[in-house]
Amino acid sequence: RNIPENWHDSDGSDYDCNWYGAESNRCNVHGDLYPYLGRTANKACCTCGGGSNPCEDIESWHDSDGTQYNCEWYSQFDRCTQYGNDFMNK
């Protein structure tokens, strides 16, 4: 989970962990900038590799493209950064 849960960066509440996760390069480009409450996105947001350690997987989760695309698949080869915001499973 994100720590603190309702974290956003110093530019305002629009720039929260969801904003950082919405595009694959935002953590890399902005993740170490704009600290708020003593944390940057790379420290506060799971989507950027921060948050609670470790972020927890949801058992049996997979994306909308098929069961083979599960947490283990995403954890390899930087796939979470590349594809983590695509193929939402509702």
JORAUR-V882177 format. One record per backbone hydrogen bond with DSSP energy under -1.0 kcal/mol. CO is the residue of the C=O (numbers start at 0). NH is the residue of the N-H. If there is no record, write none. Layout:
# JORAUR-V882177
co	nh
CO	NH
CO	NH
This chain:
# JORAUR-V882177
co	nh
0	51
3	6
8	11
11	14
13	15
14	8
15	19
16	20
22	25
24	28
25	29
26	30
29	32
30	41
33	9
35	38
38	35
39	42
39	43
40	44
42	50
43	2
44	47
44	49
45	48
57	60
62	65
65	68
67	69
68	62
69	73
70	74
72	75
73	79
75	78
77	81
78	82
79	83
82	85
86	63
